[in-house]
Amino acid sequence: MLQIAYKIRRQTVQPFIGHSCKFYSGVGGMKIDDIGSNSDYAEEAFTFEQTGELSGDVVLEFGAPWCGHCQAASSAIKEAVTEYSRLRHIKIYDGKGKPLGRAFKVKLWPTLILLQNGNEVARLVRPLRSDEVREFISKVD
């Protein structure tokens, strides 16, 4: 029964903007770099190992749509991230037992992790101001 519930939840994942597939499955020729930014928290779309395959600059945002801290930080994050056109912003729904969040040792939400060619460059936890996020993103420049 638990497996059925998991499969149903996986099928309701919000699609990444600009892509028609519902989640990254590694099939059908889709590559990890085909994943674009997403505006809503999505269930895990890839594994920890696959994050190492991401090229370019990527911000992973771990959180939950019902999280008060995530809601409070949302406008500051969005404002700063939209200023960097080459930066992909991937919001990942995190929670108890979520393997990707645990692999990155996420403890508080929102947690932003800046990746450059798949390697963690910086981490920011619970930002409130857009200048905090800009300073965080500037670590790849």
C-alpha positions as CSV (number, residue, x, y, z in Angstrom):
1,M,0.0,0.0,0.0
2,L,2.9,2.4,0.8
3,Q,4.4,1.8,-2.6
4,I,1.1,2.7,-4.3
5,A,0.8,6.0,-2.4
6,Y,4.4,6.8,-3.3
7,K,3.7,6.2,-7.0
8,I,0.6,8.4,-6.9
9,R,2.5,11.3,-5.2
10,R,5.3,11.0,-7.8
11,Q,2.8,11.4,-10.6
12,T,1.5,14.7,-9.3
13,V,4.8,16.4,-9.3
14,Q,4.8,19.9,-10.8
15,P,6.5,20.0,-14.2
16,F,9.7,22.0,-14.6
17,I,9.1,25.2,-16.6
18,G,9.7,24.7,-20.3
19,H,9.5,20.9,-20.1
20,S,6.6,18.6,-20.8
21,C,7.7,15.7,-18.6
22,K,6.4,15.5,-15.1
23,F,9.7,14.5,-13.4
24,Y,13.2,13.5,-14.3
25,S,13.3,9.8,-14.8
26,G,16.5,9.3,-16.8
27,V,14.5,7.8,-19.7
28,G,13.4,9.0,-23.0
29,G,16.7,10.8,-23.8
30,M,16.2,13.6,-21.3
31,K,19.5,14.7,-19.7
32,I,19.9,16.1,-16.3
33,D,20.9,19.5,-17.9
34,D,17.5,19.6,-19.6
35,I,15.9,20.5,-16.3
36,G,15.1,24.2,-16.1
37,S,13.9,26.4,-13.3
38,N,10.6,25.7,-11.5
39,S,8.4,28.1,-9.6
40,D,6.8,25.7,-7.2
41,Y,8.4,23.2,-4.8
42,A,8.6,19.9,-6.7
43,E,9.1,16.4,-5.4
44,E,12.6,15.1,-5.9
45,A,13.2,15.1,-9.5
46,F,16.7,13.6,-9.4
47,T,19.2,12.0,-7.1
48,F,22.2,13.3,-5.2
49,E,24.5,11.7,-7.8
50,Q,22.7,13.4,-10.6
51,T,23.1,16.8,-9.1
52,G,26.8,16.3,-9.7
53,E,26.1,16.1,-13.4
54,L,24.4,19.6,-13.5
55,S,26.5,22.0,-15.6
56,G,26.6,25.7,-15.1
57,D,25.3,27.6,-12.1
58,V,22.3,26.2,-10.2
59,V,20.5,27.2,-7.0
60,L,18.8,24.3,-5.3
61,E,16.2,25.6,-2.8
62,F,15.0,23.1,-0.2
63,G,11.7,23.9,1.5
64,A,7.9,23.3,1.6
65,P,5.0,25.4,0.3
66,W,3.4,25.4,3.8
67,C,6.6,26.5,5.6
68,G,6.3,30.0,7.1
69,H,10.0,30.7,6.8
70,C,9.9,29.6,3.1
71,Q,7.0,31.9,2.4
72,A,8.7,34.8,4.2
73,A,11.9,34.3,2.2
74,S,10.1,33.7,-1.1
75,S,10.1,37.3,-2.5
76,A,13.7,38.0,-1.5
77,I,14.9,34.8,-3.2
78,K,12.8,35.4,-6.3
79,E,14.0,39.0,-6.6
80,A,17.6,38.1,-6.4
81,V,17.5,35.0,-8.6
82,T,15.7,36.7,-11.5
83,E,18.6,39.2,-11.8
84,Y,20.9,36.3,-12.9
85,S,19.7,35.0,-16.3
86,R,22.2,32.2,-16.6
87,L,21.3,30.8,-13.1
88,R,18.8,27.9,-12.8
89,H,16.7,27.9,-9.7
90,I,15.3,24.5,-8.7
91,K,12.9,24.4,-5.8
92,I,12.7,21.0,-4.1
93,Y,10.0,19.9,-1.7
94,D,11.8,18.6,1.3
95,G,10.6,16.8,4.4
96,K,11.2,13.9,6.7
97,G,12.9,11.0,5.0
98,K,13.5,12.8,1.6
99,P,16.7,11.4,0.3
100,L,18.0,14.4,-1.6
101,G,17.5,16.8,1.4
102,R,19.2,14.3,3.7
103,A,22.1,13.8,1.3
104,F,22.7,17.5,1.4
105,K,22.3,17.5,5.2
106,V,19.5,20.1,5.0
107,K,18.2,20.8,8.6
108,L,16.2,24.1,8.2
109,W,14.1,25.6,5.5
110,P,14.5,27.3,3.2
111,T,18.1,26.2,2.5
112,L,19.7,27.4,-0.7
113,I,22.6,25.5,-2.1
114,L,24.6,27.0,-4.9
115,L,26.1,24.5,-7.3
116,Q,28.7,25.3,-10.0
117,N,29.1,22.5,-12.5
118,G,27.6,20.1,-9.9
119,N,29.8,21.1,-7.0
120,E,28.6,22.9,-3.9
121,V,30.0,26.4,-3.8
122,A,27.9,28.1,-1.1
123,R,25.0,27.5,1.2
124,L,22.5,30.0,2.7
125,V,19.9,29.2,5.3
126,R,16.7,31.2,6.0
127,P,17.5,34.4,4.1
128,L,15.1,37.3,4.6
129,R,16.6,40.0,2.5
130,S,17.4,40.0,-1.3
131,D,20.9,41.5,-0.6
132,E,21.7,38.3,1.4
133,V,20.7,36.2,-1.6
134,R,22.6,38.4,-4.0
135,E,25.8,38.1,-1.9
136,F,25.2,34.3,-1.8
137,I,24.8,34.1,-5.6
138,S,27.8,36.4,-6.2
139,K,30.1,33.5,-5.0
140,V,29.9,32.1,-8.6
141,D,31.0,35.3,-10.3
